[in-house]
Amino acid sequence: MDSKWRILDLTAYEGFLSYERGRIKVGERSAPLAEVDFILVGQACTWGYGLVAGLERFDVAMAICDWRNQPISVLYHWSENTRVFARHEAQAQLSLPRRKNAWMRIIKAKIRGQAKVLSLHNPVVAARLEDLAKKVRSGDPSNVEAQAARLYWEHYLSDQRFYRDPNADDLVNGLLNYGYTILRGRVLTRIVATGLSPTLSLFHRNRGNVFALADDLIEPFRPVVDRLVLGLLAEGSSELGPTEKSRLAAVLEEKAGDGDVTVRTSLERLCQNFALYVEGEREILSVPVCGLEAEESVEAEDG
């Protein structure tokens, strides 16, 4: 384990995880929890109460993964935010027009980020995506998101048509799934830390999904993972190995644009802005556009 890794991938580890003086111990090795954001563990890992208490103390979430290394559960602590009740109540009472408006801005930002990803190898399709982003209206009634997704994934790879399938086990889908898992874990911890409920969403609806809001707020940041995966493929990656996992685990330190703002900071700002938005302290939800140019935001566009 390298201390500069903010993500610890222990899915292949077989043994007991323990906690001692601010550090997680993995066999003969250890790492300070103060430098960790998220931990992935597999079926062969066990742990005790001491580690659970340590994770709570240092605000670290841990995902339990299945045999495919896909998360099936997340261990995270209760929020200590002093506005947690007020924000949960505000989320539950958020009006339909405000939910629709926020979702519009999230989708606009996501599509524009996808356009930036394709701009290097397919500027023609990138321009079509930018045009689609302009057509998104409040609540996205025409489902422009799906139209953009079909266009985007068809041209995601420059040399072949690609089919995005979260349940597929091919290389590209596996790389994307891993990167999205890292993002989702961080979004979840920030949602809870901000005093929001991860269950009360804007758009995603599923009776079994208790992290629906995380699936809403992750959307603008997915293009950063997509960009990293294209870079790995260009360098000749042929598996989801240690090198690939290391690069994808560092997604939070990637620049949201060409400026100094990292994905970590941009993500935290979005969660904070959303909390203020649901309480009525913000009239418009500012959503970052994460692409190849300086970080932008979807703010004052009409919906």
Secondary structure, 3 states (H helix, E strand, C coil): CCCCCCEEEECCCCEEEEEECCEEEECCEEEEHHHCCEEEECCCEEECHHHHHHHHHCCCEEEEECCCCCEEEEECCCCCCCCHHHHHHHHHHCCHHHHHHHHHHHHHHHHHHHHHHHCCCCHHHHHHHHHHHHCCCCCCCCCHHHHHHHHHHHCCCCCCCCCCCCCCCCHHHHHHHHHHHHHHHHHHHHHHHCCCCCCCCCCCCCCCCCCHHHHHHCHHHHHHHHHHHHHHHHCCCCCCCHHHHHHHHHHHHCECCCCCCEHHHHHHHHHHHHHHHHCCCCCCCCEEECCCCCCEEECCCCC
